[in-house]
Amino acid sequence: MSDQVYHKLASVLDTLPNGFPATKSGVEIRFLKKIFTPEEADLACDLKLTPETPEQIVERTRRPLEGLDKMLTSMWDRGEIFGRASDGIRTFKLMPFITPKSILMHAKPAASAG
């Protein structure tokens, strides 16, 4: 899978209230590639800001149910998405992400040649 899925995820994240604007350097794509596998990035693109069960996600997106709960739970465990378990029902949603400006503020400066 090419970087296209990461560009799509960056665009989706940029629609959220805190945004996720593109940079000239593309640091936001490199950042997303360190956090999400291509499959996880693709799934994150399909999540909403409102909680949904895996079954609701399947109904809305036509994704296969097999393996979906496991992937969502794994993403939740790593803090990539928001998840909640209540009364035996798990729900998941996309959550606002840090912005590339935050990434740049914490990035180490590149070593200079010479």
N, C-alpha and C positions, 0 to 999 in steps of 0.2 A: 504494500500500500504506500502510496506517495505521501508527500507532505500535505496534499489536498485536504485530507481529513482534519489535520491540525489547523489549517487555515479556516476551514468550516467551523471548527470548535471555537477558534478565536473570534470569528464573526458572531457566533451565537452568544459567547460571553460578553461581547461588546454591546449587545442589546440589553444587558442587565443594568440595573440602576447605577452601579459603580463603574460600568464600562470595562473594556479590555482593548484599548486602541492599538492599532498596528504601529510598529516603529519602522524606521528606515533600515535598521540593522537586522530586523527579524528576530530579535531576542525573545519575543513572546512565543514564537513557534518553537524555538530551541527549548524554552522553558516547558511548554506543554509536552514536548516529546520526552522530557525527562520524567514527567509525572504520569502520563497516560500512554498505554499501549495504543496502537492504531484502532484496535477493536473497542477499547474503552472510550477513546475519543469519539468514535462513531456513535456509541451508545449515549454518551453524555450529550451529544447534539440533539438527541431525541427526548431528553428529559425536560420537564417543565419546572417552573418555580413553585408549583403547588404539588404537595405530596400525592404519590400514586402507588398502588400496589403493583407488583410485577404483572399481575393479570390485567390491570387497567392499562399498563404500558403496552402489553401485547395487543390488546383490543384496539388501542389508538394507533399504534405504529405498524402492526402486522408482523412484528418480530416473532421468532419462535420462542416459546416459553422455556424450552429445554435449555438449561444452563444460565438463564437470565437472572434468576434469584441469586445464584452463586456469584456471578460477575458483579451484580449490584452490591451485594454484601461485601465482597472484596474491595470494591471501590469505596464503599462507606468506611470500612475498617482502615483504609489508608487516607481518609479525609478528602478524597476527590469529589465526593458528593455528600449530600446530607441524607441520613437515614434515621428511621425511628421504628422501634418495636413497641407496640402497645396492645395488650390483650391478645397476644399471639399473632398480630397482624403487623407485617413490616411494610413501611412505605418509604419511598425514595424521591428525592427531588434534586434538581440542579441548584447549586448555591453560588452566590456571588464570589468572585475570585479576586485575588490581588491583581493589581494593574501592572503593566509593564514599567510604569514609572517607579513603582515599588521595587521591581526587579532590578532596575538600573541603579537605584539608590544603594542596593546591597551587593551589586556585582563587583567582583574584583577587577581593578583596572588591568587592561591587557599589557603584557610585557612589551616594552619598546625594543625595537630592533637596534642593535648597535652595541 
